[in-house]
Amino acid sequence: MMPDEPKYAVRTVGITKRFPGVVANRSIDFDVLPGEIHGLLGENGAGKTTLSSILSGYYRPDEGEIYVRDKLVRINSPKDALKLGIGMVYQHFSLVPRFKVVENVLLGLDVAGQQKRDLKTLAKQISQRASELGFSIDPWAEVSELSVGEQQRVEVLKVLFRGASIIILDEPTSVLAPVEVEGLFRTINSLATQGRSIIFITHKLVEALELCDRMTVLRSGIKVGTLSRTGLTSTREVVQMMFGGEIEPTTRRGTTRVGDEVLRAEDIAVKNDLGQEVLKDVSLTLHKGEILGLAGVEGNGQKELAEALAAIRPLEAGRILIGGKVSGPNPEDQYDLGVAYITDDRVGEGLVGDLSVAENFVLKSFRRPPHRKGLIVDWREVEKETDQLIREYGIVARGPKGVARTLSGGNLQKLLVARELSGKPIVLIANQPTHGLDARTTEYIHQKLVEQASEGTAVVLISNDLDEVFSLSDTIAVIYGGQIIGLLPREQTSKEQVAHLMVGLREDSGGTQTATKTSGDVELAQPKT
């Protein structure tokens, strides 16, 4: 290090942040070196996002000091943080849905001292930077038409275009396919080589061990310790620091007997809001007690298929039958047929942050007994049931009347799952049900899905995590280009085979990989024998 170079890119001393009824951060000392990739680990509610939000100016600490490049600073707003070179990519996005990608990137460039550019020039630069990150994106696409994964990439681009030298990434790989994760990791390493400092928030210990130079673990708002990757002797040490003990073995779906058919999709076609056909000739069947895992790279029609099955998005062709009855024309009718839907966007679609926990719990059922008596909602009954679910699911909340937006991401997800399963559905559509969750909460959700299937519910599990798909599914369907190109029994296939199909490759009888065509009739891949 040169004499005039700072020792630390950013450092906190004694940071404390209180919210009503909880201390989110308690006297935290934390530091990141120039050019370092520093992992910030801990279970949901450990205080990681709160600490990062303080560094990025969204919260002000109640106590403590912040140093940027060894100088004491006051960060009162995100604008202050950007001027200091600190940018954060949140797990829940801050994009303007009706603006184009290029317009979202343009917004606020001058706040961080960056020169504003005309849209055509900026669009070209966005395409170039996306290519460097290992993905492609249309700079002229409207953000509301993008998948969750694509929106997250736009957030990454926004921070990079603001010239941030200290970049905070909150669960950046949660919705990325393995090949996309590799590209992102290459970019992060390149940024660190150039002298930028990265704070990498993740629940995936394997990622932290692969990417990070050091790792700081938080638990219940307190710093447990900081470890160097080179000095780490075993992952067990990190797990014990994160959770205070061992985690139970991962839930795995055993051999099951499925019952009668409860869901049938026949040659369905679906368009997006731009009128583009994103699903074509998709046919699926699902039986009582079966878990069908849908694997695919983000943006190949998974979101639209989930919405079609939940009657949120209309069909252009084909039909869907639930228990032998034609699918309802809207989500309420579909709910009456016994279909529950866990959306991949718990904040934007699944829950209402300004409502209470109890109000969110009853959002779908307030028109029906026992939650409704006569013309009014029986709030005493609703709050009683909500309190039971809070205890059953281990939701950390200030009771049924607590405001939902004060819950951590993991507890919001538990609330969403609890609501959808409480209606005892015959079909459950679960789209990325463990997105952004820590290992303990992920395991809990897995157990609930398996329990639900064992009670007879048919489950469609849509996930970018192949380990999750293989652990829980009876049958694996692979979607590519808006079509089902593989339908395979889990016990007779491999992750490698599914991964090839996810990017449009299949092996012929001679073992040669060939590109999959997605027009015309779909030939289902057969399991290897």
Legacy VTK file of the C-alpha trace (Angstrom):
# vtk DataFile Version 3.0
C-alpha trace
ASCII
DATASET POLYDATA
POINTS 529 float
0.000 0.000 0.000
1.319 3.436 -0.981
1.722 5.980 1.863
-1.138 8.153 0.592
-3.541 5.261 0.015
-6.287 4.695 2.593
-6.069 1.663 4.852
-9.820 1.065 4.691
-12.309 1.713 1.924
-15.077 1.905 4.514
-15.179 1.276 8.261
-17.857 1.446 10.946
-17.246 1.837 14.672
-19.949 0.988 17.203
-22.887 1.263 14.776
-26.242 0.818 16.517
-29.685 1.071 14.922
-32.975 0.656 16.775
-36.487 0.172 15.449
-39.633 -0.011 17.615
-39.317 -3.176 19.658
-36.015 -4.373 18.150
-32.313 -3.499 17.976
-31.360 -4.300 14.365
-27.637 -3.470 14.789
-25.859 -3.401 18.141
-22.430 -1.725 18.357
-21.060 -3.183 15.104
-17.420 -2.687 14.080
-16.974 -3.535 10.403
-14.325 -2.745 7.815
-13.653 -3.363 4.134
-10.248 -2.983 2.464
-9.598 -1.338 -0.913
-9.996 -3.916 -3.675
-11.497 -6.472 -1.281
-14.546 -8.664 -1.780
-16.045 -8.876 1.693
-18.897 -11.268 2.420
-21.616 -10.217 4.869
-23.316 -13.352 6.180
-26.114 -14.176 8.578
-29.631 -15.574 8.646
-32.688 -13.498 7.758
-33.153 -10.742 10.329
-29.475 -10.824 11.410
-29.020 -7.130 10.557
-27.097 -7.345 7.267
-29.452 -5.201 5.200
-29.830 -2.667 8.033
-26.055 -2.190 8.247
-25.801 -1.902 4.469
-28.714 0.550 4.396
-26.860 2.741 6.888
-23.760 2.718 4.693
-25.828 3.575 1.613
-27.714 6.409 3.326
-31.206 4.930 3.599
-31.010 4.752 7.403
-29.169 6.928 9.885
-27.446 5.172 12.783
-28.550 5.956 16.324
-24.987 5.559 17.531
-21.539 5.023 16.055
-19.238 6.424 13.378
-18.607 5.793 9.687
-15.251 6.308 7.966
-14.859 6.333 4.170
-11.266 6.123 2.951
-10.148 6.753 6.551
-12.091 10.027 6.900
-14.978 10.467 9.319
-18.167 11.146 7.354
-21.862 11.741 7.910
-24.174 9.936 5.505
-27.643 11.434 5.759
-29.071 10.297 2.449
-28.422 8.043 -0.556
-27.225 11.179 -2.359
-24.497 11.615 0.272
-23.510 7.970 -0.111
-23.299 8.220 -3.903
-21.079 11.310 -3.642
-18.783 9.258 -1.402
-18.756 6.454 -3.996
-21.066 4.035 -2.141
-23.810 2.348 -4.152
-26.149 -0.485 -3.155
-28.142 -2.984 -5.169
-31.098 -3.961 -3.001
-32.798 -7.334 -3.070
-36.084 -5.456 -3.574
-35.741 -3.137 -6.506
-36.103 0.646 -6.831
-36.818 0.835 -10.554
-39.560 2.859 -12.235
-41.690 0.113 -13.857
-43.047 2.237 -16.731
-39.639 3.601 -17.703
-37.308 1.885 -20.142
-34.057 0.310 -18.991
-31.998 3.173 -20.413
-34.230 5.740 -18.685
-33.850 3.998 -15.322
-30.077 3.974 -15.680
-30.103 7.648 -16.698
-32.080 8.739 -13.619
-29.816 10.308 -11.020
-26.525 9.958 -12.904
-25.674 13.582 -12.144
-26.344 13.039 -8.409
-23.136 11.028 -8.154
-21.207 13.553 -10.250
-21.547 11.503 -13.401
-22.071 13.284 -16.699
-25.499 12.742 -18.184
-25.518 11.176 -21.639
-27.993 11.133 -24.488
-30.173 8.020 -24.539
-28.690 6.482 -27.693
-25.134 6.732 -26.371
-26.163 5.430 -22.961
-28.132 2.545 -24.516
-25.039 1.449 -26.415
-22.939 1.623 -23.247
-25.560 -0.394 -21.333
-25.410 -3.177 -23.923
-21.623 -3.206 -23.750
-21.533 -3.295 -19.954
-24.175 -6.040 -19.812
-22.073 -8.118 -22.180
-19.114 -7.685 -19.838
-21.290 -8.965 -16.992
-22.140 -12.094 -18.965
-25.728 -11.356 -19.995
-27.704 -9.410 -22.588
-30.526 -6.957 -22.028
-32.573 -4.719 -24.289
-31.883 -1.120 -23.146
-35.143 0.006 -24.768
-37.331 -2.558 -22.974
-39.856 -1.309 -20.426
-38.862 -2.450 -16.946
-42.396 -3.667 -16.143
-42.023 -6.265 -18.903
-38.762 -7.676 -17.548
-38.442 -10.760 -15.380
-37.290 -10.394 -11.767
-33.820 -11.566 -12.779
-33.574 -9.032 -15.574
-34.699 -6.237 -13.259
-31.978 -7.181 -10.792
-29.398 -6.879 -13.572
-30.659 -3.383 -14.363
-30.074 -2.450 -10.721
-26.486 -3.709 -10.980
-25.988 -1.623 -14.114
-27.374 1.485 -12.398
-24.780 1.293 -9.618
-21.914 0.632 -11.996
-22.862 3.585 -14.201
-22.790 5.846 -11.157
-19.106 5.092 -10.744
-19.386 3.571 -7.281
-16.051 2.474 -5.817
-17.730 0.729 -2.866
-20.484 -1.537 -4.199
-22.951 -3.331 -1.921
-24.692 -6.310 -3.531
-27.675 -7.740 -1.631
-28.254 -11.350 -2.752
-27.243 -10.589 -6.378
-27.239 -14.217 -7.544
-30.602 -15.309 -6.137
-32.374 -15.300 -9.509
-29.431 -16.095 -11.791
-28.681 -19.342 -13.597
-25.291 -20.977 -12.919
-23.746 -19.674 -16.153
-24.930 -16.145 -15.276
-23.468 -16.450 -11.776
-20.108 -17.331 -13.301
-20.255 -14.212 -15.464
-21.189 -12.018 -12.516
-18.349 -13.453 -10.433
-15.889 -12.681 -13.219
-17.116 -9.102 -13.284
-16.918 -8.750 -9.490
-13.349 -10.060 -9.493
-12.476 -7.645 -12.280
-13.959 -4.727 -10.330
-11.946 -5.717 -7.251
-8.775 -5.950 -9.327
-9.406 -2.371 -10.447
-9.474 -1.272 -6.788
-13.219 -1.256 -6.130
-14.452 -2.734 -2.862
-17.390 -5.138 -2.872
-19.686 -5.944 0.054
-21.340 -9.203 -0.966
-24.453 -10.131 1.016
-25.443 -13.755 0.510
-27.084 -16.717 2.224
-25.179 -19.114 -0.005
-22.086 -20.149 1.905
-20.628 -21.900 -1.136
-20.692 -18.582 -3.028
-19.012 -16.713 -0.181
-16.250 -19.301 0.083
-15.645 -19.159 -3.665
-15.700 -15.385 -4.081
-14.945 -13.497 -0.871
-11.562 -12.598 0.619
-13.033 -12.156 4.095
-16.438 -12.839 5.665
-18.148 -11.057 8.551
-20.979 -12.922 10.294
-23.899 -11.182 12.033
-26.431 -12.872 14.285
-29.402 -11.161 15.933
-27.936 -7.737 15.147
-24.552 -8.484 16.714
-21.214 -9.070 14.982
-20.108 -12.618 15.746
-16.749 -12.380 14.006
-14.737 -11.898 10.811
-12.994 -14.783 9.042
-10.431 -14.921 6.263
-11.141 -17.405 3.505
-7.509 -18.532 3.540
-7.640 -19.203 7.287
-10.944 -21.084 7.278
-10.594 -24.727 8.281
-14.193 -25.900 7.693
-17.602 -24.589 6.661
-19.013 -25.929 9.930
-17.317 -23.053 11.724
-19.211 -20.481 9.626
-22.531 -22.323 9.959
-22.198 -22.396 13.740
-21.409 -18.675 13.761
-24.454 -17.903 11.600
-27.011 -20.056 13.366
-25.508 -20.894 16.744
-25.447 -24.603 15.904
-25.872 -27.163 13.171
-28.623 -27.127 10.552
-30.766 -30.217 10.101
-30.049 -32.243 6.937
-31.652 -30.861 3.808
-35.172 -32.102 3.162
-35.283 -34.611 0.328
-38.377 -35.915 -1.351
-38.602 -39.682 -1.109
-40.357 -42.053 -3.461
-44.043 -41.173 -3.516
-47.313 -42.497 -4.783
-49.366 -39.914 -6.597
-53.118 -39.909 -6.877
-55.697 -38.698 -9.346
-55.035 -35.933 -11.831
-55.888 -32.509 -10.390
-54.351 -30.109 -12.917
-54.177 -30.293 -16.687
-52.823 -27.635 -19.042
-53.645 -28.344 -22.689
-51.662 -26.609 -25.443
-51.747 -23.237 -23.714
-50.317 -20.074 -25.252
-49.699 -16.843 -23.353
-48.630 -13.336 -24.363
-46.877 -10.713 -22.278
-48.155 -7.164 -21.858
-46.410 -6.121 -25.078
-48.415 -8.670 -27.049
-45.434 -10.976 -27.584
-46.049 -14.711 -27.362
-43.950 -16.047 -24.503
-45.558 -19.478 -24.069
-46.585 -21.746 -26.929
-48.215 -25.185 -26.947
-47.398 -25.891 -23.306
-49.038 -29.005 -21.893
-48.663 -30.331 -18.351
-50.464 -32.712 -16.025
-50.189 -32.795 -12.272
-51.505 -35.398 -9.835
-52.564 -35.387 -6.223
-49.505 -35.451 -3.966
-47.040 -34.821 -6.815
-44.318 -32.170 -6.868
-43.462 -31.083 -10.413
-40.235 -29.092 -10.540
-39.968 -26.565 -13.375
-36.341 -25.756 -14.194
-35.137 -23.089 -16.594
-32.977 -20.012 -17.015
-34.805 -16.872 -15.873
-36.843 -15.271 -18.659
-37.938 -18.387 -20.550
-41.611 -18.131 -19.609
-41.652 -19.427 -16.023
-43.245 -16.283 -14.611
-45.918 -16.202 -17.314
-46.697 -19.901 -16.835
-47.116 -19.420 -13.088
-49.436 -16.461 -13.683
-51.461 -18.424 -16.243
-51.907 -21.346 -13.842
-53.034 -18.898 -11.156
-55.418 -17.146 -13.626
-53.552 -13.868 -13.246
-52.555 -13.833 -16.928
-55.149 -14.738 -19.602
-54.683 -17.582 -22.068
-54.412 -16.871 -25.789
-55.029 -20.520 -26.639
-55.615 -23.836 -24.915
-57.210 -24.422 -21.554
-56.410 -25.271 -17.938
-58.497 -27.661 -15.841
-58.421 -27.834 -12.039
-60.005 -30.959 -10.614
-61.710 -31.527 -13.942
-63.201 -28.010 -14.019
-62.123 -25.342 -16.479
-59.873 -22.747 -14.887
-61.513 -19.609 -13.505
-61.292 -16.339 -15.440
-59.651 -14.468 -12.556
-57.514 -15.184 -9.464
-60.511 -15.123 -7.101
-62.319 -17.839 -9.077
-59.106 -19.839 -9.275
-58.714 -19.503 -5.503
-62.252 -20.875 -5.111
-61.212 -23.903 -7.198
-58.439 -24.593 -4.684
-55.392 -22.984 -6.328
-52.834 -21.178 -4.134
-50.037 -19.038 -5.586
-46.708 -18.118 -3.986
-45.403 -15.322 -6.188
-41.695 -14.718 -6.775
-42.189 -11.051 -5.821
-43.347 -11.078 -2.220
-43.049 -7.291 -1.802
-44.390 -6.047 -5.134
-47.141 -8.647 -5.658
-47.625 -10.985 -2.721
-47.985 -8.684 0.279
-48.926 -5.090 1.060
-46.210 -3.521 3.194
-48.367 -0.828 4.793
-50.991 -3.318 5.991
-50.707 -5.322 9.187
-49.652 -8.958 9.339
-53.277 -9.951 10.008
-54.594 -7.865 7.107
-52.092 -9.490 4.749
-53.055 -12.921 6.044
-56.729 -12.364 5.217
-56.240 -10.597 1.856
-57.605 -13.545 -0.125
-60.146 -14.949 2.329
-61.849 -11.933 3.908
-64.997 -12.476 1.787
-65.580 -15.970 3.152
-66.336 -17.602 6.504
-64.927 -18.005 9.068
-63.195 -14.677 8.422
-66.402 -12.938 7.480
-69.601 -12.768 9.496
-72.459 -11.149 7.684
-71.221 -7.960 6.069
-68.113 -7.455 8.197
-64.751 -9.114 8.757
-64.427 -10.943 12.078
-61.101 -9.397 13.085
-61.032 -11.250 16.386
-61.043 -14.563 14.499
-58.536 -13.272 11.927
-56.088 -12.088 14.585
-56.477 -15.363 16.500
-55.584 -17.402 13.377
-52.769 -15.009 12.481
-51.288 -15.358 15.948
-51.388 -19.157 15.588
-49.583 -18.967 12.235
-46.978 -16.579 13.639
-46.128 -19.198 16.257
-46.360 -22.181 13.889
-44.137 -20.657 11.209
-41.789 -18.887 13.612
-42.513 -15.466 12.083
-40.639 -12.721 13.916
-43.251 -9.949 14.088
-44.831 -7.626 16.621
-47.992 -9.721 16.680
-50.919 -9.744 14.246
-51.184 -5.944 14.314
-47.517 -5.378 13.406
-46.922 -3.595 10.097
-45.726 -6.003 7.400
-43.005 -3.730 6.002
-41.120 -3.939 9.321
-40.545 -7.681 8.777
-37.317 -9.051 7.323
-37.354 -10.716 3.902
-37.399 -14.209 5.377
-40.293 -13.416 7.685
-42.241 -11.823 4.833
-41.756 -15.034 2.878
-42.944 -17.126 5.808
-46.049 -14.926 6.033
-46.736 -15.360 2.322
-46.301 -19.152 2.503
-48.414 -19.367 5.667
-51.258 -17.475 4.002
-51.239 -19.578 0.838
-51.052 -22.917 2.659
-53.633 -22.024 5.304
-56.439 -22.396 2.742
-55.600 -26.106 2.281
-55.232 -25.855 -1.527
-55.522 -28.784 -3.901
-52.946 -27.135 -6.228
-50.039 -24.961 -5.101
-48.042 -22.854 -7.575
-44.749 -21.986 -5.838
-42.604 -19.583 -7.872
-39.099 -19.172 -6.375
-40.428 -19.908 -2.852
-36.998 -19.667 -1.171
-35.576 -16.730 -3.145
-33.196 -14.743 -0.925
-33.720 -16.865 2.191
-31.109 -18.150 4.621
-30.430 -21.863 5.078
-32.650 -22.261 8.130
-35.677 -20.560 6.543
-35.099 -22.366 3.246
-35.119 -25.697 5.046
-38.340 -24.752 6.826
-40.082 -23.818 3.550
-38.874 -27.089 1.985
-40.384 -29.046 4.863
-43.698 -27.217 4.459
-43.831 -27.972 0.718
-43.119 -31.667 1.301
-45.692 -31.795 4.117
-48.263 -30.158 1.865
-47.635 -32.719 -0.886
-47.837 -35.595 1.598
-51.304 -34.304 2.549
-52.382 -34.554 -1.087
-51.679 -31.098 -2.524
-50.241 -31.077 -6.039
-47.288 -28.678 -6.204
-45.718 -26.869 -9.155
-42.272 -25.802 -7.934
-40.581 -23.171 -10.115
-36.967 -22.622 -9.095
-33.617 -21.475 -10.481
-31.862 -23.651 -7.882
-31.211 -27.089 -9.343
-30.393 -28.492 -5.901
-33.837 -27.405 -4.743
-35.531 -28.903 -7.793
-33.752 -32.225 -7.393
-34.314 -32.368 -3.630
-38.064 -31.844 -3.740
-39.452 -32.895 -7.123
-40.974 -36.165 -8.287
-40.834 -35.067 -11.925
-38.706 -32.355 -13.547
-39.942 -30.282 -16.485
-37.437 -28.069 -18.324
-38.671 -24.883 -19.976
-36.736 -23.143 -22.740
-37.922 -20.490 -25.161
-41.445 -20.678 -23.774
-41.828 -24.414 -24.356
-41.419 -27.565 -22.276
-38.472 -29.325 -23.921
-37.856 -31.987 -21.294
-40.050 -33.988 -18.925
-37.991 -36.339 -16.796
-38.459 -38.547 -13.709
-36.106 -37.160 -11.075
-34.650 -40.532 -10.175
-33.678 -41.263 -13.790
-31.934 -38.039 -14.725
-28.900 -35.985 -13.730
-28.288 -32.337 -12.946
-25.929 -32.169 -15.919
-28.656 -33.349 -18.276
-31.123 -30.806 -16.911
-28.527 -28.013 -17.017
-27.880 -28.731 -20.711
-31.594 -28.578 -21.463
-31.918 -25.304 -19.549
-29.628 -23.593 -22.061
-31.237 -25.292 -25.056
-28.827 -28.195 -25.513
-29.659 -31.872 -25.676
-27.582 -34.964 -26.388
-28.373 -37.168 -29.357
-27.906 -40.920 -29.248
-24.212 -40.519 -30.017
-23.616 -38.135 -27.122
-23.309 -35.053 -29.327
-24.877 -31.864 -28.007
-27.315 -30.158 -30.354
-29.318 -26.969 -30.048
-32.991 -27.396 -29.223
-35.551 -25.988 -31.626
-38.562 -24.394 -29.997
-40.866 -24.093 -32.971
-43.402 -26.669 -34.010
-44.033 -29.849 -32.060
-42.064 -30.380 -28.875
-40.193 -33.624 -28.500
-39.864 -34.510 -24.840
-36.386 -35.475 -23.749
-36.119 -39.049 -22.551
-34.150 -40.043 -19.445
-30.847 -41.821 -19.925
-30.899 -45.548 -19.388
LINES 1 530
529 0 1 2 3 4 5 6 7 8 9 10 11 12 13 14 15 16 17 18 19 20 21 22 23 24 25 26 27 28 29 30 31 32 33 34 35 36 37 38 39 40 41 42 43 44 45 46 47 48 49 50 51 52 53 54 55 56 57 58 59 60 61 62 63 64 65 66 67 68 69 70 71 72 73 74 75 76 77 78 79 80 81 82 83 84 85 86 87 88 89 90 91 92 93 94 95 96 97 98 99 100 101 102 103 104 105 106 107 108 109 110 111 112 113 114 115 116 117 118 119 120 121 122 123 124 125 126 127 128 129 130 131 132 133 134 135 136 137 138 139 140 141 142 143 144 145 146 147 148 149 150 151 152 153 154 155 156 157 158 159 160 161 162 163 164 165 166 167 168 169 170 171 172 173 174 175 176 177 178 179 180 181 182 183 184 185 186 187 188 189 190 191 192 193 194 195 196 197 198 199 200 201 202 203 204 205 206 207 208 209 210 211 212 213 214 215 216 217 218 219 220 221 222 223 224 225 226 227 228 229 230 231 232 233 234 235 236 237 238 239 240 241 242 243 244 245 246 247 248 249 250 251 252 253 254 255 256 257 258 259 260 261 262 263 264 265 266 267 268 269 270 271 272 273 274 275 276 277 278 279 280 281 282 283 284 285 286 287 288 289 290 291 292 293 294 295 296 297 298 299 300 301 302 303 304 305 306 307 308 309 310 311 312 313 314 315 316 317 318 319 320 321 322 323 324 325 326 327 328 329 330 331 332 333 334 335 336 337 338 339 340 341 342 343 344 345 346 347 348 349 350 351 352 353 354 355 356 357 358 359 360 361 362 363 364 365 366 367 368 369 370 371 372 373 374 375 376 377 378 379 380 381 382 383 384 385 386 387 388 389 390 391 392 393 394 395 396 397 398 399 400 401 402 403 404 405 406 407 408 409 410 411 412 413 414 415 416 417 418 419 420 421 422 423 424 425 426 427 428 429 430 431 432 433 434 435 436 437 438 439 440 441 442 443 444 445 446 447 448 449 450 451 452 453 454 455 456 457 458 459 460 461 462 463 464 465 466 467 468 469 470 471 472 473 474 475 476 477 478 479 480 481 482 483 484 485 486 487 488 489 490 491 492 493 494 495 496 497 498 499 500 501 502 503 504 505 506 507 508 509 510 511 512 513 514 515 516 517 518 519 520 521 522 523 524 525 526 527 528
